[in-house]
Amino acid sequence: MKLLNVKEKTLVNYGAVSSETAKEMVEGILRLSGSDYAFSTTGITGPHRNTK
């Protein structure tokens, strides 16, 4: 949140795995790096069992 300036409101409203969060992350990467291009990914890591 702090490094890339991802808003807490975005995480609360949309979650960590969302296009809204990814957009704020990439905007933060662009700002920090001064690059013309950047990308971000979101996801959940770790072992998961299908409980359905």
Jmol script that loads the backbone (N, CA, C; Angstrom):
load data "model"
ATOM      1  N   MET A   1       0.820  -1.188   0.000  1.00  0.00           N
ATOM      2  CA  MET A   1       0.000   0.000   0.000  1.00  0.00           C
ATOM      3  C   MET A   1       0.866   1.254   0.000  1.00  0.00           C
ATOM      4  N   LYS A   2       1.825   1.287   0.892  1.00  0.00           N
ATOM      5  CA  LYS A   2       2.619   2.503   1.051  1.00  0.00           C
ATOM      6  C   LYS A   2       3.556   2.738  -0.127  1.00  0.00           C
ATOM      7  N   LEU A   3       4.276   1.725  -0.529  1.00  0.00           N
ATOM      8  CA  LEU A   3       5.281   1.891  -1.579  1.00  0.00           C
ATOM      9  C   LEU A   3       4.648   2.283  -2.913  1.00  0.00           C
ATOM     10  N   LEU A   4       3.569   1.627  -3.278  1.00  0.00           N
ATOM     11  CA  LEU A   4       2.953   1.865  -4.584  1.00  0.00           C
ATOM     12  C   LEU A   4       1.740   2.786  -4.512  1.00  0.00           C
ATOM     13  N   ASN A   5       1.426   3.261  -3.319  1.00  0.00           N
ATOM     14  CA  ASN A   5       0.299   4.166  -3.119  1.00  0.00           C
ATOM     15  C   ASN A   5      -1.039   3.540  -3.513  1.00  0.00           C
ATOM     16  N   VAL A   6      -1.226   2.282  -3.114  1.00  0.00           N
ATOM     17  CA  VAL A   6      -2.514   1.628  -3.302  1.00  0.00           C
ATOM     18  C   VAL A   6      -3.400   2.054  -2.127  1.00  0.00           C
ATOM     19  N   LYS A   7      -4.551   2.578  -2.444  1.00  0.00           N
ATOM     20  CA  LYS A   7      -5.433   3.114  -1.415  1.00  0.00           C
ATOM     21  C   LYS A   7      -6.091   1.994  -0.604  1.00  0.00           C
ATOM     22  N   GLU A   8      -6.173   2.201   0.697  1.00  0.00           N
ATOM     23  CA  GLU A   8      -6.853   1.236   1.562  1.00  0.00           C
ATOM     24  C   GLU A   8      -8.301   1.060   1.119  1.00  0.00           C
ATOM     25  N   LYS A   9      -8.930   2.140   0.697  1.00  0.00           N
ATOM     26  CA  LYS A   9     -10.318   2.083   0.240  1.00  0.00           C
ATOM     27  C   LYS A   9     -10.471   1.132  -0.943  1.00  0.00           C
ATOM     28  N   THR A  10      -9.497   1.134  -1.838  1.00  0.00           N
ATOM     29  CA  THR A  10      -9.530   0.233  -2.992  1.00  0.00           C
ATOM     30  C   THR A  10      -9.460  -1.218  -2.530  1.00  0.00           C
ATOM     31  N   LEU A  11      -8.564  -1.499  -1.596  1.00  0.00           N
ATOM     32  CA  LEU A  11      -8.430  -2.867  -1.093  1.00  0.00           C
ATOM     33  C   LEU A  11      -9.683  -3.324  -0.356  1.00  0.00           C
ATOM     34  N   VAL A  12     -10.277  -2.439   0.416  1.00  0.00           N
ATOM     35  CA  VAL A  12     -11.491  -2.789   1.166  1.00  0.00           C
ATOM     36  C   VAL A  12     -12.661  -3.015   0.204  1.00  0.00           C
ATOM     37  N   ASN A  13     -12.814  -2.115  -0.769  1.00  0.00           N
ATOM     38  CA  ASN A  13     -13.967  -2.195  -1.666  1.00  0.00           C
ATOM     39  C   ASN A  13     -13.840  -3.277  -2.729  1.00  0.00           C
ATOM     40  N   TYR A  14     -12.636  -3.508  -3.238  1.00  0.00           N
ATOM     41  CA  TYR A  14     -12.462  -4.423  -4.367  1.00  0.00           C
ATOM     42  C   TYR A  14     -11.617  -5.646  -4.054  1.00  0.00           C
ATOM     43  N   GLY A  15     -10.832  -5.594  -2.990  1.00  0.00           N
ATOM     44  CA  GLY A  15      -9.975  -6.708  -2.623  1.00  0.00           C
ATOM     45  C   GLY A  15      -8.609  -6.610  -3.269  1.00  0.00           C
ATOM     46  N   ALA A  16      -7.697  -7.403  -2.743  1.00  0.00           N
ATOM     47  CA  ALA A  16      -6.320  -7.391  -3.244  1.00  0.00           C
ATOM     48  C   ALA A  16      -6.224  -7.974  -4.645  1.00  0.00           C
ATOM     49  N   VAL A  17      -7.117  -8.877  -4.977  1.00  0.00           N
ATOM     50  CA  VAL A  17      -7.107  -9.510  -6.296  1.00  0.00           C
ATOM     51  C   VAL A  17      -8.217  -8.867  -7.131  1.00  0.00           C
ATOM     52  N   SER A  18      -7.901  -7.734  -7.734  1.00  0.00           N
ATOM     53  CA  SER A  18      -8.884  -7.027  -8.542  1.00  0.00           C
ATOM     54  C   SER A  18      -8.168  -6.164  -9.569  1.00  0.00           C
ATOM     55  N   SER A  19      -8.877  -5.830 -10.618  1.00  0.00           N
ATOM     56  CA  SER A  19      -8.292  -4.960 -11.642  1.00  0.00           C
ATOM     57  C   SER A  19      -8.057  -3.557 -11.097  1.00  0.00           C
ATOM     58  N   GLU A  20      -8.898  -3.120 -10.176  1.00  0.00           N
ATOM     59  CA  GLU A  20      -8.731  -1.800  -9.569  1.00  0.00           C
ATOM     60  C   GLU A  20      -7.419  -1.712  -8.788  1.00  0.00           C
ATOM     61  N   THR A  21      -7.117  -2.759  -8.027  1.00  0.00           N
ATOM     62  CA  THR A  21      -5.872  -2.797  -7.267  1.00  0.00           C
ATOM     63  C   THR A  21      -4.677  -2.889  -8.205  1.00  0.00           C
ATOM     64  N   ALA A  22      -4.771  -3.732  -9.216  1.00  0.00           N
ATOM     65  CA  ALA A  22      -3.677  -3.869 -10.184  1.00  0.00           C
ATOM     66  C   ALA A  22      -3.404  -2.543 -10.880  1.00  0.00           C
ATOM     67  N   LYS A  23      -4.444  -1.787 -11.192  1.00  0.00           N
ATOM     68  CA  LYS A  23      -4.269  -0.486 -11.852  1.00  0.00           C
ATOM     69  C   LYS A  23      -3.511   0.480 -10.947  1.00  0.00           C
ATOM     70  N   GLU A  24      -3.883   0.539  -9.674  1.00  0.00           N
ATOM     71  CA  GLU A  24      -3.185   1.429  -8.747  1.00  0.00           C
ATOM     72  C   GLU A  24      -1.740   0.975  -8.539  1.00  0.00           C
ATOM     73  N   MET A  25      -1.519  -0.324  -8.542  1.00  0.00           N
ATOM     74  CA  MET A  25      -0.153  -0.833  -8.406  1.00  0.00           C
ATOM     75  C   MET A  25       0.708  -0.408  -9.586  1.00  0.00           C
ATOM     76  N   VAL A  26       0.197  -0.569 -10.793  1.00  0.00           N
ATOM     77  CA  VAL A  26       0.994  -0.228 -11.972  1.00  0.00           C
ATOM     78  C   VAL A  26       1.231   1.276 -12.052  1.00  0.00           C
ATOM     79  N   GLU A  27       0.263   2.068 -11.648  1.00  0.00           N
ATOM     80  CA  GLU A  27       0.463   3.512 -11.611  1.00  0.00           C
ATOM     81  C   GLU A  27       1.581   3.874 -10.634  1.00  0.00           C
ATOM     82  N   GLY A  28       1.628   3.184  -9.498  1.00  0.00           N
ATOM     83  CA  GLY A  28       2.693   3.409  -8.526  1.00  0.00           C
ATOM     84  C   GLY A  28       4.054   2.996  -9.051  1.00  0.00           C
ATOM     85  N   ILE A  29       4.099   1.884  -9.769  1.00  0.00           N
ATOM     86  CA  ILE A  29       5.356   1.420 -10.355  1.00  0.00           C
ATOM     87  C   ILE A  29       5.857   2.428 -11.380  1.00  0.00           C
ATOM     88  N   LEU A  30       4.961   2.927 -12.213  1.00  0.00           N
ATOM     89  CA  LEU A  30       5.349   3.925 -13.212  1.00  0.00           C
ATOM     90  C   LEU A  30       5.886   5.191 -12.550  1.00  0.00           C
ATOM     91  N   ARG A  31       5.218   5.626 -11.501  1.00  0.00           N
ATOM     92  CA  ARG A  31       5.636   6.833 -10.797  1.00  0.00           C
ATOM     93  C   ARG A  31       7.019   6.647 -10.184  1.00  0.00           C
ATOM     94  N   LEU A  32       7.237   5.526  -9.532  1.00  0.00           N
ATOM     95  CA  LEU A  32       8.512   5.274  -8.864  1.00  0.00           C
ATOM     96  C   LEU A  32       9.668   5.075  -9.845  1.00  0.00           C
ATOM     97  N   SER A  33       9.397   4.382 -10.926  1.00  0.00           N
ATOM     98  CA  SER A  33      10.479   3.994 -11.831  1.00  0.00           C
ATOM     99  C   SER A  33      10.777   5.031 -12.905  1.00  0.00           C
ATOM    100  N   GLY A  34       9.793   5.858 -13.224  1.00  0.00           N
ATOM    101  CA  GLY A  34       9.969   6.794 -14.319  1.00  0.00           C
ATOM    102  C   GLY A  34       9.946   6.115 -15.674  1.00  0.00           C
ATOM    103  N   SER A  35       9.529   4.873 -15.701  1.00  0.00           N
ATOM    104  CA  SER A  35       9.489   4.090 -16.932  1.00  0.00           C
ATOM    105  C   SER A  35       8.259   4.454 -17.764  1.00  0.00           C
ATOM    106  N   ASP A  36       8.307   4.114 -19.033  1.00  0.00           N
ATOM    107  CA  ASP A  36       7.155   4.292 -19.911  1.00  0.00           C
ATOM    108  C   ASP A  36       6.193   3.114 -19.824  1.00  0.00           C
ATOM    109  N   TYR A  37       6.688   1.970 -19.392  1.00  0.00           N
ATOM    110  CA  TYR A  37       5.888   0.749 -19.333  1.00  0.00           C
ATOM    111  C   TYR A  37       6.077   0.059 -17.996  1.00  0.00           C
ATOM    112  N   ALA A  38       5.011  -0.556 -17.524  1.00  0.00           N
ATOM    113  CA  ALA A  38       5.072  -1.341 -16.288  1.00  0.00           C
ATOM    114  C   ALA A  38       3.914  -2.320 -16.292  1.00  0.00           C
ATOM    115  N   PHE A  39       4.006  -3.314 -15.458  1.00  0.00           N
ATOM    116  CA  PHE A  39       2.886  -4.238 -15.290  1.00  0.00           C
ATOM    117  C   PHE A  39       2.799  -4.637 -13.834  1.00  0.00           C
ATOM    118  N   SER A  40       1.620  -5.090 -13.456  1.00  0.00           N
ATOM    119  CA  SER A  40       1.415  -5.598 -12.098  1.00  0.00           C
ATOM    120  C   SER A  40       0.545  -6.840 -12.189  1.00  0.00           C
ATOM    121  N   THR A  41       0.685  -7.684 -11.208  1.00  0.00           N
ATOM    122  CA  THR A  41      -0.149  -8.877 -11.132  1.00  0.00           C
ATOM    123  C   THR A  41      -0.706  -8.988  -9.724  1.00  0.00           C
ATOM    124  N   THR A  42      -1.842  -9.608  -9.619  1.00  0.00           N
ATOM    125  CA  THR A  42      -2.421  -9.902  -8.314  1.00  0.00           C
ATOM    126  C   THR A  42      -2.774 -11.375  -8.293  1.00  0.00           C
ATOM    127  N   GLY A  43      -2.932 -11.913  -7.142  1.00  0.00           N
ATOM    128  CA  GLY A  43      -3.303 -13.314  -7.030  1.00  0.00           C
ATOM    129  C   GLY A  43      -3.189 -13.790  -5.609  1.00  0.00           C
ATOM    130  N   ILE A  44      -3.619 -14.964  -5.390  1.00  0.00           N
ATOM    131  CA  ILE A  44      -3.549 -15.593  -4.089  1.00  0.00           C
ATOM    132  C   ILE A  44      -2.577 -16.750  -4.207  1.00  0.00           C
ATOM    133  N   THR A  45      -1.600 -16.801  -3.297  1.00  0.00           N
ATOM    134  CA  THR A  45      -0.608 -17.856  -3.350  1.00  0.00           C
ATOM    135  C   THR A  45      -0.836 -18.867  -2.238  1.00  0.00           C
ATOM    136  N   GLY A  46      -0.258 -20.007  -2.423  1.00  0.00           N
ATOM    137  CA  GLY A  46      -0.324 -21.031  -1.395  1.00  0.00           C
ATOM    138  C   GLY A  46      -1.185 -22.190  -1.819  1.00  0.00           C
ATOM    139  N   PRO A  47      -1.073 -23.270  -1.094  1.00  0.00           N
ATOM    140  CA  PRO A  47      -1.886 -24.445  -1.411  1.00  0.00           C
ATOM    141  C   PRO A  47      -3.351 -24.204  -1.058  1.00  0.00           C
ATOM    142  N   HIS A  48      -4.213 -24.570  -1.963  1.00  0.00           N
ATOM    143  CA  HIS A  48      -5.649 -24.427  -1.727  1.00  0.00           C
ATOM    144  C   HIS A  48      -6.340 -25.740  -2.059  1.00  0.00           C
ATOM    145  N   ARG A  49      -7.285 -26.059  -1.246  1.00  0.00           N
ATOM    146  CA  ARG A  49      -8.096 -27.240  -1.507  1.00  0.00           C
ATOM    147  C   ARG A  49      -9.442 -26.811  -2.039  1.00  0.00           C
ATOM    148  N   ASN A  50      -9.910 -27.507  -3.028  1.00  0.00           N
ATOM    149  CA  ASN A  50     -11.250 -27.256  -3.538  1.00  0.00           C
ATOM    150  C   ASN A  50     -12.221 -27.865  -2.543  1.00  0.00           C
ATOM    151  N   THR A  51     -12.982 -27.036  -1.856  1.00  0.00           N
ATOM    152  CA  THR A  51     -13.888 -27.530  -0.821  1.00  0.00           C
ATOM    153  C   THR A  51     -15.310 -27.668  -1.310  1.00  0.00           C
ATOM    154  N   LYS A  52     -15.516 -27.525  -2.599  1.00  0.00           N
ATOM    155  CA  LYS A  52     -16.880 -27.649  -3.141  1.00  0.00           C
ATOM    156  C   LYS A  52     -17.244 -29.071  -3.371  1.00  0.00           C
TER     157      LYS A  52
END
end "model"
wireframe off; spacefill off
backbone 0.3
color backbone group
